[in-house]
């Protein structure tokens, strides 16, 4: 079940890529879902530069 306030969607992904995401997530003590979100946020920061920054998640 998705967290409140989060958009859920289906993602088809290559199994080898998913294995790498899971490996990174484990090394960084994140879930695979949190790792995907982190990587997307970092990619947006790189792409957008100083034009606009994606919102950081609220810490609980």
N, CA, C and O atoms as a GROMACS GRO file, in nm:
protein
  240
    1UNK      N    1   0.084  -0.118   0.000
    1UNK     CA    2   0.000   0.000   0.000
    1UNK      C    3   0.089   0.125   0.000
    1UNK      O    4   0.188   0.132   0.072
    2UNK      N    5   0.051   0.220  -0.080
    2UNK     CA    6   0.130   0.344  -0.092
    2UNK      C    7   0.115   0.429   0.033
    2UNK      O    8   0.012   0.427   0.101
    3UNK      N    9   0.220   0.503   0.062
    3UNK     CA   10   0.215   0.596   0.174
    3UNK      C   11   0.119   0.710   0.140
    3UNK      O   12   0.106   0.747   0.024
    4UNK      N   13   0.052   0.765   0.241
    4UNK     CA   14  -0.037   0.878   0.215
    4UNK      C   15   0.041   0.993   0.150
    4UNK      O   16   0.153   1.024   0.191
    5UNK      N   17  -0.018   1.055   0.051
    5UNK     CA   18   0.046   1.168  -0.016
    5UNK      C   19   0.146   1.128  -0.122
    5UNK      O   20   0.207   1.214  -0.184
    6UNK      N   21   0.163   0.999  -0.146
    6UNK     CA   22   0.257   0.952  -0.248
    6UNK      C   23   0.178   0.894  -0.365
    6UNK      O   24   0.075   0.831  -0.346
    7UNK      N   25   0.227   0.916  -0.484
    7UNK     CA   26   0.167   0.863  -0.604
    7UNK      C   27   0.226   0.726  -0.630
    7UNK      O   28   0.348   0.710  -0.629
    8UNK      N   29   0.145   0.627  -0.654
    8UNK     CA   30   0.196   0.495  -0.689
    8UNK      C   31   0.174   0.471  -0.838
    8UNK      O   32   0.078   0.520  -0.898
    9UNK      N   33   0.266   0.393  -0.898
    9UNK     CA   34   0.252   0.360  -1.039
    9UNK      C   35   0.330   0.233  -1.068
    9UNK      O   36   0.422   0.196  -0.995
   10UNK      N   37   0.293   0.166  -1.175
   10UNK     CA   38   0.358   0.044  -1.217
   10UNK      C   39   0.480   0.079  -1.300
   10UNK      O   40   0.474   0.166  -1.387
   11UNK      N   41   0.591   0.013  -1.274
   11UNK     CA   42   0.714   0.037  -1.349
   11UNK      C   43   0.768  -0.097  -1.399
   11UNK      O   44   0.795  -0.187  -1.319
   12UNK      N   45   0.782  -0.110  -1.527
   12UNK     CA   46   0.845  -0.229  -1.585
   12UNK      C   47   0.992  -0.199  -1.598
   12UNK      O   48   1.030  -0.098  -1.657
   13UNK      N   49   1.076  -0.286  -1.545
   13UNK     CA   50   1.219  -0.259  -1.541
   13UNK      C   51   1.296  -0.387  -1.569
   13UNK      O   52   1.255  -0.496  -1.530
   14UNK      N   53   1.408  -0.373  -1.636
   14UNK     CA   54   1.495  -0.485  -1.668
   14UNK      C   55   1.540  -0.553  -1.538
   14UNK      O   56   1.580  -0.484  -1.444
   15UNK      N   57   1.535  -0.685  -1.530
   15UNK     CA   58   1.574  -0.755  -1.408
   15UNK      C   59   1.717  -0.727  -1.362
   15UNK      O   60   1.743  -0.720  -1.242
   16UNK      N   61   1.810  -0.710  -1.456
   16UNK     CA   62   1.949  -0.679  -1.417
   16UNK      C   63   1.959  -0.540  -1.354
   16UNK      O   64   2.032  -0.520  -1.258
   17UNK      N   65   1.885  -0.445  -1.410
   17UNK     CA   66   1.884  -0.310  -1.353
   17UNK      C   67   1.821  -0.313  -1.213
   17UNK      O   68   1.870  -0.248  -1.122
   18UNK      N   69   1.712  -0.389  -1.198
   18UNK     CA   70   1.646  -0.398  -1.067
   18UNK      C   71   1.741  -0.460  -0.964
   18UNK      O   72   1.744  -0.418  -0.849
   19UNK      N   73   1.818  -0.560  -1.005
   19UNK     CA   74   1.914  -0.622  -0.914
   19UNK      C   75   2.017  -0.520  -0.867
   19UNK      O   76   2.056  -0.521  -0.750
   20UNK      N   77   2.063  -0.433  -0.956
   20UNK     CA   78   2.158  -0.329  -0.918
   20UNK      C   79   2.095  -0.229  -0.822
   20UNK      O   80   2.159  -0.186  -0.726
   21UNK      N   81   1.970  -0.193  -0.847
   21UNK     CA   82   1.899  -0.101  -0.757
   21UNK      C   83   1.886  -0.163  -0.619
   21UNK      O   84   1.908  -0.096  -0.518
   22UNK      N   85   1.851  -0.290  -0.614
   22UNK     CA   86   1.839  -0.359  -0.485
   22UNK      C   87   1.975  -0.367  -0.414
   22UNK      O   88   1.981  -0.352  -0.292
   23UNK      N   89   2.082  -0.390  -0.489
   23UNK     CA   90   2.215  -0.397  -0.430
   23UNK      C   91   2.253  -0.262  -0.370
   23UNK      O   92   2.301  -0.255  -0.257
   24UNK      N   93   2.232  -0.153  -0.447
   24UNK     CA   94   2.261  -0.019  -0.396
   24UNK      C   95   2.176   0.014  -0.274
   24UNK      O   96   2.225   0.069  -0.176
   25UNK      N   97   2.048  -0.020  -0.282
   25UNK     CA   98   1.957   0.008  -0.171
   25UNK      C   99   2.005  -0.061  -0.044
   25UNK      O  100   2.005  -0.002   0.063
   26UNK      N  101   2.044  -0.184  -0.056
   26UNK     CA  102   2.093  -0.260   0.060
   26UNK      C  103   2.218  -0.195   0.117
   26UNK      O  104   2.232  -0.183   0.239
   27UNK      N  105   2.309  -0.155   0.030
   27UNK     CA  106   2.434  -0.093   0.075
   27UNK      C  107   2.410   0.041   0.143
   27UNK      O  108   2.486   0.081   0.231
   28UNK      N  109   2.303   0.111   0.103
   28UNK     CA  110   2.273   0.243   0.159
   28UNK      C  111   2.159   0.239   0.261
   28UNK      O  112   2.106   0.342   0.301
   29UNK      N  113   2.124   0.118   0.303
   29UNK     CA  114   2.021   0.096   0.406
   29UNK      C  115   1.888   0.162   0.370
   29UNK      O  116   1.824   0.227   0.453
   30UNK      N  117   1.848   0.144   0.244
   30UNK     CA  118   1.718   0.194   0.196
   30UNK      C  119   1.639   0.076   0.139
   30UNK      O  120   1.696  -0.028   0.108
   31UNK      N  121   1.509   0.094   0.127
   31UNK     CA  122   1.429  -0.002   0.051
   31UNK      C  123   1.456   0.023  -0.097
   31UNK      O  124   1.506   0.129  -0.135
   32UNK      N  125   1.423  -0.075  -0.180
   32UNK     CA  126   1.441  -0.057  -0.324
   32UNK      C  127   1.355   0.060  -0.373
   32UNK      O  128   1.398   0.137  -0.458
   33UNK      N  129   1.234   0.074  -0.319
   33UNK     CA  130   1.146   0.184  -0.358
   33UNK      C  131   1.209   0.319  -0.321
   33UNK      O  132   1.209   0.411  -0.402
   34UNK      N  133   1.262   0.328  -0.200
   34UNK     CA  134   1.327   0.453  -0.158
   34UNK      C  135   1.450   0.482  -0.243
   34UNK      O  136   1.482   0.597  -0.270
   35UNK      N  137   1.520   0.376  -0.284
   35UNK     CA  138   1.639   0.396  -0.368
   35UNK      C  139   1.599   0.450  -0.505
   35UNK      O  140   1.665   0.540  -0.558
   36UNK      N  141   1.493   0.398  -0.563
   36UNK     CA  142   1.445   0.449  -0.692
   36UNK      C  143   1.407   0.596  -0.678
   36UNK      O  144   1.442   0.677  -0.764
   37UNK      N  145   1.336   0.630  -0.572
   37UNK     CA  146   1.295   0.768  -0.550
   37UNK      C  147   1.418   0.859  -0.532
   37UNK      O  148   1.423   0.969  -0.586
   38UNK      N  149   1.517   0.811  -0.458
   38UNK     CA  150   1.641   0.886  -0.437
   38UNK      C  151   1.713   0.909  -0.570
   38UNK      O  152   1.756   1.020  -0.600
   39UNK      N  153   1.726   0.803  -0.650
   39UNK     CA  154   1.795   0.815  -0.778
   39UNK      C  155   1.722   0.910  -0.873
   39UNK      O  156   1.786   0.987  -0.945
   40UNK      N  157   1.590   0.904  -0.874
   40UNK     CA  158   1.513   0.996  -0.958
   40UNK      C  159   1.532   1.140  -0.912
   40UNK      O  160   1.549   1.230  -0.995
   41UNK      N  161   1.530   1.162  -0.781
   41UNK     CA  162   1.550   1.297  -0.727
   41UNK      C  163   1.689   1.351  -0.763
   41UNK      O  164   1.702   1.467  -0.802
   42UNK      N  165   1.791   1.267  -0.751
   42UNK     CA  166   1.927   1.307  -0.786
   42UNK      C  167   1.939   1.337  -0.936
   42UNK      O  168   2.005   1.434  -0.974
   43UNK      N  169   1.876   1.257  -1.019
   43UNK     CA  170   1.878   1.280  -1.164
   43UNK      C  171   1.811   1.412  -1.199
   43UNK      O  172   1.858   1.485  -1.286
   44UNK      N  173   1.701   1.443  -1.131
   44UNK     CA  174   1.633   1.571  -1.155
   44UNK      C  175   1.719   1.688  -1.113
   44UNK      O  176   1.725   1.790  -1.183
   45UNK      N  177   1.788   1.675  -0.999
   45UNK     CA  178   1.878   1.782  -0.956
   45UNK      C  179   1.986   1.806  -1.060
   45UNK      O  180   2.017   1.921  -1.094
   46UNK      N  181   2.045   1.698  -1.111
   46UNK     CA  182   2.149   1.710  -1.213
   46UNK      C  183   2.093   1.773  -1.341
   46UNK      O  184   2.158   1.857  -1.402
   47UNK      N  185   1.975   1.731  -1.380
   47UNK     CA  186   1.915   1.778  -1.505
   47UNK      C  187   1.872   1.924  -1.495
   47UNK      O  188   1.892   2.002  -1.588
   48UNK      N  189   1.812   1.960  -1.382
   48UNK     CA  190   1.758   2.095  -1.367
   48UNK      C  191   1.862   2.196  -1.322
   48UNK      O  192   1.846   2.316  -1.344
   49UNK      N  193   1.968   2.149  -1.260
   49UNK     CA  194   2.070   2.241  -1.210
   49UNK      C  195   2.010   2.335  -1.107
   49UNK      O  196   1.936   2.292  -1.019
   50UNK      N  197   2.042   2.462  -1.118
   50UNK     CA  198   1.993   2.558  -1.019
   50UNK      C  199   1.857   2.616  -1.057
   50UNK      O  200   1.802   2.697  -0.982
   51UNK      N  201   1.801   2.576  -1.172
   51UNK     CA  202   1.671   2.628  -1.214
   51UNK      C  203   1.561   2.599  -1.112
   51UNK      O  204   1.483   2.686  -1.075
   52UNK      N  205   1.558   2.475  -1.069
   52UNK     CA  206   1.454   2.432  -0.977
   52UNK      C  207   1.503   2.307  -0.906
   52UNK      O  208   1.572   2.223  -0.964
   53UNK      N  209   1.468   2.296  -0.782
   53UNK     CA  210   1.509   2.179  -0.704
   53UNK      C  211   1.385   2.098  -0.667
   53UNK      O  212   1.285   2.155  -0.622
   54UNK      N  213   1.391   1.966  -0.685
   54UNK     CA  214   1.279   1.884  -0.637
   54UNK      C  215   1.270   1.888  -0.486
   54UNK      O  216   1.372   1.901  -0.417
   55UNK      N  217   1.151   1.878  -0.434
   55UNK     CA  218   1.132   1.882  -0.289
   55UNK      C  219   1.197   1.761  -0.225
   55UNK      O  220   1.187   1.649  -0.276
   56UNK      N  221   1.263   1.784  -0.113
   56UNK     CA  222   1.319   1.675  -0.034
   56UNK      C  223   1.206   1.614   0.049
   56UNK      O  224   1.115   1.686   0.091
   57UNK      N  225   1.211   1.484   0.072
   57UNK     CA  226   1.105   1.423   0.154
   57UNK      C  227   1.115   1.472   0.298
   57UNK      O  228   1.223   1.504   0.346
   58UNK      N  229   1.001   1.476   0.364
   58UNK     CA  230   0.998   1.515   0.506
   58UNK      C  231   1.057   1.402   0.588
   58UNK      O  232   1.026   1.285   0.566
   59UNK      N  233   1.142   1.437   0.682
   59UNK     CA  234   1.197   1.337   0.773
   59UNK      C  235   1.098   1.308   0.884
   59UNK      O  236   1.037   1.400   0.938
   60UNK      N  237   1.083   1.181   0.917
   60UNK     CA  238   0.988   1.143   1.023
   60UNK      C  239   1.059   1.133   1.153
   60UNK      O  240   0.997   1.102   1.255
   0.00000   0.00000   0.00000
